[in-house]
């Protein structure tokens, strides 16, 4: 599986097929994560968490914070102590 970043979203690709994505809305120093979706083919394999991790790493690289409005992303970030540094207060 490969991750691709363009147009304010990270997608997970396998054999040229998009199997999931996480999207965000940039606003100054904050990335508002608004949606995460993973194909039923990949459910239960941790792909959603990997997509959240992609956004977290990107936010760190760019010196930005994340406002996780997507319930899935919010839950992953809340349960992962290593992601707390990027949460917008």
C-alpha positions, 0 to 999 in steps of 0.5 A: 500500500502506498500513501499519496498526499495531494489536494488537502488529503492523504489517500491510501492506494493499492494497485492504482485503486484508492482504498481510503482517505483522510481530508483536512481544511488548512486554515493558517496554522491549523489543519481541520481534519474533516473526514476519514474513510476506508474501504470495507476491504481494509477495515480492521487492518489499522489503515485508518490509524495510519491515515491519521498518522500521515496527517500528524506527521505532516502537521509536525513537518509544517509546524501546524496543529490539528483540529480533529473534527472527524469523529474517527480522527478525534478518537485515534488522536485522543487515544494516542499519547504520541499525537497529543503535541499536534492537537490545537488547543 
